[in-house]
């Protein structure tokens, strides 16, 4: 998926006859960010990017997943409640 500018920015650029330089690396970073924000497992993202280890992926993109600790706590809580209700 290609990152697009907000709708209001495009006419201004066309009017000014400017172009936006987008590097391949920018597209790669956008791709990884969107996958992680969509809930794709970091291991899958690591494999798609060709990182040698998942640690590289997590170190680079962990800022994209700030709710991971809260999500994990909610899952543990739900599991314990279900077990206790048993």
Biopython code that builds the backbone (N, CA, C, O; Angstrom):
import numpy as np
from Bio.PDB.StructureBuilder import StructureBuilder

atoms = [
    (1, "UNK", "N", (0.842, -1.163, 0.000)),
    (1, "UNK", "CA", (0.000, 0.000, 0.000)),
    (1, "UNK", "C", (0.892, 1.232, 0.000)),
    (1, "UNK", "O", (1.842, 1.319, 0.777)),
    (2, "UNK", "N", (0.589, 2.161, -0.853)),
    (2, "UNK", "CA", (1.375, 3.378, -0.961)),
    (2, "UNK", "C", (0.776, 4.438, -0.048)),
    (2, "UNK", "O", (-0.437, 4.643, -0.024)),
    (3, "UNK", "N", (1.624, 5.094, 0.686)),
    (3, "UNK", "CA", (1.152, 6.164, 1.561)),
    (3, "UNK", "C", (0.689, 7.332, 0.708)),
    (3, "UNK", "O", (1.374, 7.738, -0.231)),
    (4, "UNK", "N", (-0.472, 7.866, 1.039)),
    (4, "UNK", "CA", (-1.011, 8.987, 0.286)),
    (4, "UNK", "C", (-1.056, 10.220, 1.171)),
    (4, "UNK", "O", (-1.160, 10.133, 2.394)),
    (5, "UNK", "N", (-0.974, 11.347, 0.529)),
    (5, "UNK", "CA", (-1.093, 12.617, 1.246)),
    (5, "UNK", "C", (-2.548, 12.871, 1.585)),
    (5, "UNK", "O", (-3.440, 12.328, 0.934)),
    (6, "UNK", "N", (-2.799, 13.686, 2.591)),
    (6, "UNK", "CA", (-4.177, 14.077, 2.877)),
    (6, "UNK", "C", (-4.782, 14.745, 1.640)),
    (6, "UNK", "O", (-4.061, 15.405, 0.891)),
    (7, "UNK", "N", (-6.090, 14.588, 1.410)),
    (7, "UNK", "CA", (-6.722, 15.121, 0.204)),
    (7, "UNK", "C", (-6.453, 16.603, -0.046)),
    (7, "UNK", "O", (-6.317, 17.014, -1.198)),
    (8, "UNK", "N", (-6.375, 17.403, 0.997)),
    (8, "UNK", "CA", (-6.161, 18.832, 0.811)),
    (8, "UNK", "C", (-4.751, 19.163, 0.341)),
    (8, "UNK", "O", (-4.538, 20.216, -0.260)),
    (9, "UNK", "N", (-3.796, 18.299, 0.598)),
    (9, "UNK", "CA", (-2.411, 18.580, 0.220)),
    (9, "UNK", "C", (-2.175, 18.374, -1.273)),
    (9, "UNK", "O", (-1.356, 19.078, -1.863)),
    (10, "UNK", "N", (-2.869, 17.430, -1.891)),
    (10, "UNK", "CA", (-2.613, 17.107, -3.294)),
    (10, "UNK", "C", (-2.854, 18.281, -4.239)),
    (10, "UNK", "O", (-1.996, 18.546, -5.081)),
    (11, "UNK", "N", (-3.989, 19.008, -4.144)),
    (11, "UNK", "CA", (-4.188, 20.143, -5.054)),
    (11, "UNK", "C", (-3.139, 21.243, -4.880)),
    (11, "UNK", "O", (-2.726, 21.878, -5.851)),
    (12, "UNK", "N", (-2.717, 21.459, -3.643)),
    (12, "UNK", "CA", (-1.694, 22.482, -3.411)),
    (12, "UNK", "C", (-0.397, 22.107, -4.106)),
    (12, "UNK", "O", (0.272, 22.967, -4.680)),
    (13, "UNK", "N", (-0.036, 20.825, -4.059)),
    (13, "UNK", "CA", (1.195, 20.394, -4.708)),
    (13, "UNK", "C", (1.079, 20.508, -6.218)),
    (13, "UNK", "O", (2.019, 20.938, -6.887)),
    (14, "UNK", "N", (-0.072, 20.124, -6.755)),
    (14, "UNK", "CA", (-0.271, 20.214, -8.195)),
    (14, "UNK", "C", (-0.189, 21.664, -8.644)),
    (14, "UNK", "O", (0.402, 21.964, -9.681)),
    (15, "UNK", "N", (-0.771, 22.549, -7.876)),
    (15, "UNK", "CA", (-0.766, 23.971, -8.210)),
    (15, "UNK", "C", (0.657, 24.523, -8.163)),
    (15, "UNK", "O", (1.045, 25.331, -9.007)),
    (16, "UNK", "N", (1.412, 24.091, -7.195)),
    (16, "UNK", "CA", (2.778, 24.576, -7.050)),
    (16, "UNK", "C", (3.748, 23.842, -7.978)),
    (16, "UNK", "O", (4.928, 24.187, -8.044)),
    (17, "UNK", "N", (3.256, 22.841, -8.687)),
    (17, "UNK", "CA", (4.073, 22.026, -9.607)),
    (17, "UNK", "C", (5.282, 21.430, -8.898)),
    (17, "UNK", "O", (6.394, 21.419, -9.424)),
    (18, "UNK", "N", (5.034, 20.941, -7.705)),
    (18, "UNK", "CA", (6.081, 20.285, -6.935)),
    (18, "UNK", "C", (5.835, 18.790, -6.945)),
    (18, "UNK", "O", (4.706, 18.333, -7.119)),
    (19, "UNK", "N", (6.877, 18.054, -6.760)),
    (19, "UNK", "CA", (6.726, 16.610, -6.628)),
    (19, "UNK", "C", (7.290, 16.185, -5.281)),
    (19, "UNK", "O", (8.080, 16.897, -4.662)),
    (20, "UNK", "N", (6.872, 15.038, -4.857)),
    (20, "UNK", "CA", (7.340, 14.504, -3.588)),
    (20, "UNK", "C", (8.291, 13.355, -3.892)),
    (20, "UNK", "O", (7.945, 12.425, -4.621)),
    (21, "UNK", "N", (9.460, 13.425, -3.341)),
    (21, "UNK", "CA", (10.426, 12.353, -3.516)),
    (21, "UNK", "C", (10.169, 11.305, -2.435)),
    (21, "UNK", "O", (10.297, 11.589, -1.244)),
    (22, "UNK", "N", (9.812, 10.113, -2.849)),
    (22, "UNK", "CA", (9.573, 9.018, -1.918)),
    (22, "UNK", "C", (10.610, 7.941, -2.206)),
    (22, "UNK", "O", (10.668, 7.382, -3.301)),
    (23, "UNK", "N", (11.413, 7.671, -1.209)),
    (23, "UNK", "CA", (12.435, 6.637, -1.368)),
    (23, "UNK", "C", (11.825, 5.255, -1.149)),
    (23, "UNK", "O", (10.800, 5.119, -0.481)),
    (24, "UNK", "N", (12.456, 4.244, -1.712)),
    (24, "UNK", "CA", (11.992, 2.866, -1.510)),
    (24, "UNK", "C", (11.952, 2.546, -0.022)),
    (24, "UNK", "O", (11.031, 1.879, 0.447)),
    (25, "UNK", "N", (12.945, 3.018, 0.718)),
    (25, "UNK", "CA", (12.998, 2.748, 2.156)),
    (25, "UNK", "C", (11.784, 3.340, 2.871)),
    (25, "UNK", "O", (11.282, 2.752, 3.829)),
    (26, "UNK", "N", (11.312, 4.501, 2.410)),
    (26, "UNK", "CA", (10.119, 5.112, 2.999)),
    (26, "UNK", "C", (8.901, 4.207, 2.811)),
    (26, "UNK", "O", (8.097, 4.036, 3.727)),
    (27, "UNK", "N", (8.776, 3.634, 1.620)),
    (27, "UNK", "CA", (7.658, 2.723, 1.343)),
    (27, "UNK", "C", (7.766, 1.460, 2.191)),
    (27, "UNK", "O", (6.764, 0.948, 2.690)),
    (28, "UNK", "N", (8.973, 0.973, 2.346)),
    (28, "UNK", "CA", (9.211, -0.230, 3.160)),
    (28, "UNK", "C", (8.819, 0.027, 4.614)),
    (28, "UNK", "O", (8.170, -0.808, 5.244)),
    (29, "UNK", "N", (9.217, 1.187, 5.144)),
    (29, "UNK", "CA", (8.899, 1.538, 6.525)),
    (29, "UNK", "C", (7.385, 1.707, 6.701)),
    (29, "UNK", "O", (6.819, 1.258, 7.698)),
    (30, "UNK", "N", (6.740, 2.350, 5.738)),
    (30, "UNK", "CA", (5.286, 2.523, 5.782)),
    (30, "UNK", "C", (4.588, 1.172, 5.758)),
    (30, "UNK", "O", (3.628, 0.948, 6.495)),
    (31, "UNK", "N", (5.071, 0.277, 4.913)),
    (31, "UNK", "CA", (4.495, -1.066, 4.810)),
    (31, "UNK", "C", (4.571, -1.788, 6.155)),
    (31, "UNK", "O", (3.577, -2.348, 6.617)),
    (32, "UNK", "N", (5.737, -1.777, 6.778)),
    (32, "UNK", "CA", (5.921, -2.454, 8.055)),
    (32, "UNK", "C", (5.042, -1.816, 9.136)),
    (32, "UNK", "O", (4.423, -2.521, 9.934)),
    (33, "UNK", "N", (4.992, -0.507, 9.158)),
    (33, "UNK", "CA", (4.185, 0.201, 10.154)),
    (33, "UNK", "C", (2.712, -0.143, 10.009)),
    (33, "UNK", "O", (2.036, -0.408, 11.003)),
    (34, "UNK", "N", (2.212, -0.141, 8.788)),
    (34, "UNK", "CA", (0.796, -0.438, 8.572)),
    (34, "UNK", "C", (0.470, -1.889, 8.914)),
    (34, "UNK", "O", (-0.607, -2.169, 9.440)),
    (35, "UNK", "N", (1.372, -2.803, 8.628)),
    (35, "UNK", "CA", (1.140, -4.198, 8.997)),
    (35, "UNK", "C", (1.022, -4.344, 10.512)),
    (35, "UNK", "O", (0.106, -5.001, 11.007)),
    (36, "UNK", "N", (1.938, -3.739, 11.236)),
    (36, "UNK", "CA", (1.919, -3.856, 12.697)),
    (36, "UNK", "C", (0.702, -3.174, 13.291)),
    (36, "UNK", "O", (0.103, -3.697, 14.231)),
    (37, "UNK", "N", (0.324, -2.024, 12.768)),
    (37, "UNK", "CA", (-0.867, -1.336, 13.264)),
    (37, "UNK", "C", (-2.132, -2.127, 12.972)),
    (37, "UNK", "O", (-3.128, -1.995, 13.682)),
    (38, "UNK", "N", (-2.095, -2.948, 11.927)),
    (38, "UNK", "CA", (-3.252, -3.773, 11.580)),
    (38, "UNK", "C", (-3.297, -5.063, 12.395)),
    (38, "UNK", "O", (-4.219, -5.865, 12.242)),
    (39, "UNK", "N", (-2.305, -5.264, 13.259)),
    (39, "UNK", "CA", (-2.314, -6.437, 14.125)),
    (39, "UNK", "C", (-1.593, -7.652, 13.569)),
    (39, "UNK", "O", (-1.712, -8.745, 14.122)),
    (40, "UNK", "N", (-0.849, -7.481, 12.490)),
    (40, "UNK", "CA", (-0.074, -8.594, 11.938)),
    (40, "UNK", "C", (1.044, -8.924, 12.923)),
    (40, "UNK", "O", (1.689, -8.026, 13.464)),
    (41, "UNK", "N", (1.265, -10.205, 13.149)),
    (41, "UNK", "CA", (2.272, -10.646, 14.120)),
    (41, "UNK", "C", (3.653, -10.140, 13.699)),
    (41, "UNK", "O", (4.009, -10.213, 12.523)),
    (42, "UNK", "N", (4.432, -9.625, 14.661)),
    (42, "UNK", "CA", (5.765, -9.099, 14.338)),
    (42, "UNK", "C", (6.673, -10.110, 13.639)),
    (42, "UNK", "O", (7.529, -9.713, 12.848)),
    (43, "UNK", "N", (6.509, -11.399, 13.909)),
    (43, "UNK", "CA", (7.330, -12.414, 13.238)),
    (43, "UNK", "C", (7.075, -12.411, 11.734)),
    (43, "UNK", "O", (8.000, -12.573, 10.939)),
    (44, "UNK", "N", (5.818, -12.226, 11.353)),
    (44, "UNK", "CA", (5.471, -12.166, 9.926)),
    (44, "UNK", "C", (6.097, -10.926, 9.298)),
    (44, "UNK", "O", (6.631, -10.984, 8.191)),
    (45, "UNK", "N", (6.029, -9.806, 10.010)),
    (45, "UNK", "CA", (6.630, -8.565, 9.505)),
    (45, "UNK", "C", (8.142, -8.741, 9.358)),
    (45, "UNK", "O", (8.728, -8.321, 8.360)),
    (46, "UNK", "N", (8.761, -9.359, 10.350)),
    (46, "UNK", "CA", (10.207, -9.623, 10.294)),
    (46, "UNK", "C", (10.569, -10.419, 9.047)),
    (46, "UNK", "O", (11.535, -10.094, 8.357)),
    (47, "UNK", "N", (9.799, -11.455, 8.760)),
    (47, "UNK", "CA", (10.077, -12.289, 7.595)),
    (47, "UNK", "C", (9.878, -11.516, 6.294)),
    (47, "UNK", "O", (10.666, -11.659, 5.359)),
    (48, "UNK", "N", (8.832, -10.701, 6.231)),
    (48, "UNK", "CA", (8.564, -9.921, 5.017)),
    (48, "UNK", "C", (9.678, -8.906, 4.753)),
    (48, "UNK", "O", (10.039, -8.647, 3.605)),
    (49, "UNK", "N", (10.219, -8.330, 5.846)),
    (49, "UNK", "CA", (11.279, -7.336, 5.691)),
    (49, "UNK", "C", (12.651, -7.967, 5.484)),
    (49, "UNK", "O", (13.578, -7.307, 5.014)),
    (50, "UNK", "N", (12.779, -9.241, 5.832)),
    (50, "UNK", "CA", (14.063, -9.916, 5.687)),
    (50, "UNK", "C", (15.033, -9.607, 6.813)),
    (50, "UNK", "O", (16.245, -9.755, 6.652)),
    (51, "UNK", "N", (14.496, -9.172, 7.972)),
    (51, "UNK", "CA", (15.371, -8.927, 9.112)),
    (51, "UNK", "C", (15.934, -10.255, 9.618)),
    (51, "UNK", "O", (15.252, -11.279, 9.588)),
    (52, "UNK", "N", (17.167, -10.227, 10.076)),
    (52, "UNK", "CA", (17.831, -11.441, 10.557)),
    (52, "UNK", "C", (17.179, -11.990, 11.819)),
    (52, "UNK", "O", (17.189, -13.198, 12.055)),
    (53, "UNK", "N", (16.614, -11.101, 12.627)),
    (53, "UNK", "CA", (15.958, -11.555, 13.856)),
    (53, "UNK", "C", (14.747, -10.683, 14.134)),
    (53, "UNK", "O", (14.642, -9.559, 13.642)),
    (54, "UNK", "N", (13.843, -11.216, 14.926)),
    (54, "UNK", "CA", (12.657, -10.456, 15.291)),
    (54, "UNK", "C", (13.036, -9.270, 16.182)),
    (54, "UNK", "O", (12.313, -8.276, 16.240)),
    (55, "UNK", "N", (14.164, -9.381, 16.867)),
    (55, "UNK", "CA", (14.628, -8.287, 17.718)),
    (55, "UNK", "C", (14.866, -7.003, 16.927)),
    (55, "UNK", "O", (14.565, -5.909, 17.404)),
    (56, "UNK", "N", (15.399, -7.139, 15.734)),
    (56, "UNK", "CA", (15.629, -5.968, 14.882)),
    (56, "UNK", "C", (14.296, -5.301, 14.557)),
    (56, "UNK", "O", (14.166, -4.080, 14.635)),
    (57, "UNK", "N", (13.315, -6.111, 14.195)),
    (57, "UNK", "CA", (11.993, -5.583, 13.849)),
    (57, "UNK", "C", (11.356, -4.906, 15.052)),
    (57, "UNK", "O", (10.833, -3.797, 14.941)),
    (58, "UNK", "N", (11.399, -5.568, 16.198)),
    (58, "UNK", "CA", (10.773, -5.004, 17.400)),
    (58, "UNK", "C", (11.498, -3.746, 17.876)),
    (58, "UNK", "O", (10.860, -2.793, 18.322)),
    (59, "UNK", "N", (12.822, -3.742, 17.784)),
    (59, "UNK", "CA", (13.567, -2.546, 18.186)),
    (59, "UNK", "C", (13.235, -1.360, 17.289)),
    (59, "UNK", "O", (13.171, -0.221, 17.753)),
    (60, "UNK", "N", (13.024, -1.632, 16.003)),
    (60, "UNK", "CA", (12.762, -0.568, 15.042)),
    (60, "UNK", "C", (11.330, -0.070, 15.099)),
    (60, "UNK", "O", (11.084, 1.128, 14.956)),
    (61, "UNK", "N", (10.376, -0.979, 15.309)),
    (61, "UNK", "CA", (8.970, -0.630, 15.162)),
    (61, "UNK", "C", (8.147, -0.734, 16.451)),
    (61, "UNK", "O", (6.920, -0.646, 16.391)),
    (62, "UNK", "N", (8.774, -0.917, 17.598)),
    (62, "UNK", "CA", (8.003, -1.088, 18.828)),
    (62, "UNK", "C", (7.169, 0.146, 19.171)),
    (62, "UNK", "O", (6.152, 0.029, 19.854)),
    (63, "UNK", "N", (7.581, 1.311, 18.715)),
    (63, "UNK", "CA", (6.801, 2.531, 18.975)),
    (63, "UNK", "C", (5.431, 2.485, 18.303)),
    (63, "UNK", "O", (4.526, 3.232, 18.675)),
    (64, "UNK", "N", (5.283, 1.611, 17.318)),
    (64, "UNK", "CA", (4.022, 1.482, 16.579)),
    (64, "UNK", "C", (3.008, 0.685, 17.399)),
    (64, "UNK", "O", (1.805, 0.771, 17.149)),
    (65, "UNK", "N", (3.483, -0.085, 18.371)),
    (65, "UNK", "CA", (2.623, -0.990, 19.123)),
    (65, "UNK", "C", (2.579, -0.633, 20.603)),
    (65, "UNK", "O", (2.910, -1.477, 21.435)),
    (66, "UNK", "N", (2.184, 0.582, 20.963)),
    (66, "UNK", "CA", (2.239, 0.981, 22.365)),
    (66, "UNK", "C", (1.245, 0.253, 23.254)),
    (66, "UNK", "O", (1.457, 0.190, 24.465)),
    (67, "UNK", "N", (0.179, -0.295, 22.710)),
    (67, "UNK", "CA", (-0.837, -0.946, 23.529)),
    (67, "UNK", "C", (-0.593, -2.424, 23.780)),
    (67, "UNK", "O", (-1.484, -3.111, 24.280)),
    (68, "UNK", "N", (0.579, -2.930, 23.452)),
    (68, "UNK", "CA", (0.834, -4.368, 23.591)),
    (68, "UNK", "C", (0.745, -4.845, 25.031)),
    (68, "UNK", "O", (0.176, -5.905, 25.291)),
    (69, "UNK", "N", (1.294, -4.086, 25.972)),
    (69, "UNK", "CA", (1.272, -4.502, 27.381)),
    (69, "UNK", "C", (-0.160, -4.532, 27.902)),
    (69, "UNK", "O", (-0.558, -5.471, 28.591)),
    (70, "UNK", "N", (-0.923, -3.512, 27.574)),
    (70, "UNK", "CA", (-2.321, -3.460, 28.030)),
    (70, "UNK", "C", (-3.133, -4.603, 27.417)),
    (70, "UNK", "O", (-3.949, -5.223, 28.099)),
    (71, "UNK", "N", (-2.912, -4.876, 26.147)),
    (71, "UNK", "CA", (-3.623, -5.970, 25.477)),
    (71, "UNK", "C", (-3.277, -7.312, 26.122)),
    (71, "UNK", "O", (-4.156, -8.146, 26.337)),
    (72, "UNK", "N", (-2.004, -7.517, 26.427)),
    (72, "UNK", "CA", (-1.581, -8.764, 27.069)),
    (72, "UNK", "C", (-2.227, -8.905, 28.448)),
    (72, "UNK", "O", (-2.679, -9.989, 28.817)),
    (73, "UNK", "N", (-2.268, -7.819, 29.198)),
    (73, "UNK", "CA", (-2.876, -7.855, 30.535)),
    (73, "UNK", "C", (-4.363, -8.185, 30.451)),
    (73, "UNK", "O", (-4.876, -8.948, 31.270)),
    (74, "UNK", "N", (-5.051, -7.620, 29.475)),
    (74, "UNK", "CA", (-6.481, -7.896, 29.307)),
    (74, "UNK", "C", (-6.721, -9.365, 28.962)),
    (74, "UNK", "O", (-7.674, -9.974, 29.448)),
    (75, "UNK", "N", (-5.855, -9.930, 28.123)),
    (75, "UNK", "CA", (-6.013, -11.344, 27.745)),
    (75, "UNK", "C", (-5.771, -12.265, 28.934)),
    (75, "UNK", "O", (-6.505, -13.234, 29.126)),
    (76, "UNK", "N", (-4.754, -11.972, 29.732)),
    (76, "UNK", "CA", (-4.470, -12.771, 30.919)),
    (76, "UNK", "C", (-5.646, -12.664, 31.896)),
    (76, "UNK", "O", (-6.092, -13.664, 32.458)),
    (77, "UNK", "N", (-6.136, -11.447, 32.086)),
    (77, "UNK", "CA", (-7.261, -11.225, 32.994)),
    (77, "UNK", "C", (-8.499, -12.025, 32.543)),
    (77, "UNK", "O", (-9.152, -12.681, 33.354)),
    (78, "UNK", "N", (-8.803, -11.960, 31.256)),
    (78, "UNK", "CA", (-9.962, -12.689, 30.732)),
    (78, "UNK", "C", (-9.792, -14.197, 30.898)),
    (78, "UNK", "O", (-10.747, -14.900, 31.229)),
    (79, "UNK", "N", (-8.580, -14.690, 30.671)),
    (79, "UNK", "CA", (-8.314, -16.107, 30.836)),
    (79, "UNK", "C", (-8.463, -16.564, 32.274)),
    (79, "UNK", "O", (-9.050, -17.612, 32.543)),
    (80, "UNK", "N", (-7.932, -15.776, 33.199)),
    (80, "UNK", "CA", (-8.049, -16.115, 34.624)),
    (80, "UNK", "C", (-9.501, -16.062, 35.094)),
    (80, "UNK", "O", (-9.943, -16.926, 35.851)),
    (81, "UNK", "N", (-10.234, -15.054, 34.649)),
    (81, "UNK", "CA", (-11.652, -14.961, 35.034)),
    (81, "UNK", "C", (-12.438, -16.161, 34.510)),
    (81, "UNK", "O", (-13.296, -16.699, 35.210)),
    (82, "UNK", "N", (-12.147, -16.576, 33.286)),
    (82, "UNK", "CA", (-12.848, -17.731, 32.706)),
    (82, "UNK", "C", (-12.511, -18.999, 33.479)),
    (82, "UNK", "O", (-13.384, -19.832, 33.725)),
    (83, "UNK", "N", (-11.243, -19.146, 33.862)),
    (83, "UNK", "CA", (-10.814, -20.332, 34.621)),
    (83, "UNK", "C", (-11.461, -20.365, 36.003)),
    (83, "UNK", "O", (-11.869, -21.428, 36.472)),
    (84, "UNK", "N", (-11.555, -19.228, 36.644)),
    (84, "UNK", "CA", (-12.147, -19.163, 37.973)),
    (84, "UNK", "C", (-13.672, -19.356, 37.938)),
    (84, "UNK", "O", (-14.259, -19.879, 38.885)),
    (85, "UNK", "N", (-14.295, -18.934, 36.853)),
    (85, "UNK", "CA", (-15.744, -19.087, 36.714)),
    (85, "UNK", "C", (-16.110, -20.538, 36.399)),
    (85, "UNK", "O", (-17.236, -20.977, 36.631)),
    (86, "UNK", "N", (-15.151, -21.251, 35.877)),
    (86, "UNK", "CA", (-15.135, -22.576, 35.486)),
    (86, "UNK", "C", (-16.062, -23.576, 35.381)),
    (86, "UNK", "O", (-15.724, -24.692, 34.986)),
]
sb = StructureBuilder()
sb.init_structure("model")
sb.init_model(0)
sb.init_chain("A")
sb.init_seg("    ")
for serial, (resi, resn, name, xyz) in enumerate(atoms, 1):
    if name == "N":
        sb.init_residue(resn, " ", resi, " ")
    sb.init_atom(name, np.array(xyz, "f"), 0.0, 1.0, " ", f" {name:<3s}", serial, name[0])
structure = sb.get_structure()
